[in-house]
Amino acid sequence: KEITVGGEVRCDYCSVDSAAKRLYVSHGNQVVVIDLAQDRVVGNITNTPGVHGLAPAPALGRGFVSCGRENKAAIVDLKTLEIISKVDTGANPDGMLFEPGQGEAYMFNGRGKSATVIDGKSGSVTATIPLSGKPEFAQADPNANRVFNNIEDKSEVPVIDTASYRVVANW
């Protein structure tokens, strides 16, 4: 089935909240929210300049949006779709994820060559982790206390220890 989202055509990351049956689609300078049970757009998250995507944290009722053009992460209430606050990150946050083991959001800063770690509950920055190049998308393994990232300009995958906030291996 095709669902029209309208607006600008640039899209980057899509993410799914399986429990809420919602799809979050970065689209221009907003995140379009689609109800997957009804196959229709149910809202938009705006004021997200240079958005790359949203990392849902359903247990917290929050989402974490990378706003690349303003070097910030927007923390969003997933019920109201309103921005709760914005947090400074490194230059050009791109890839993002929520790591449920520690309850933290990771913003991977393309030009900043770093990862900004944000406490999911307080919204404060926990750590900034230097990386060897331009990070893109990442994946978490909460059972192993690890986050893996794609460094697109180096063909590397740094392995981040989520307890110490350090790169413990480079593949």
Secondary structure, 3 states (H helix, E strand, C coil): CCCCCCCCCCCCCEEEECCCCEEEEEECCEEEEEECCCCEEEEEECCCCCEEEEEEEHHHCEEEEEECCCCEEEEEECCCCCEEEEEECCCCEEEEEEECCCCEEEEEECCCCEEEEEECCCCCEEEEEECCCCEEEEEEECCCCEEEEEECCCCECEEEECCCCEEEEEC
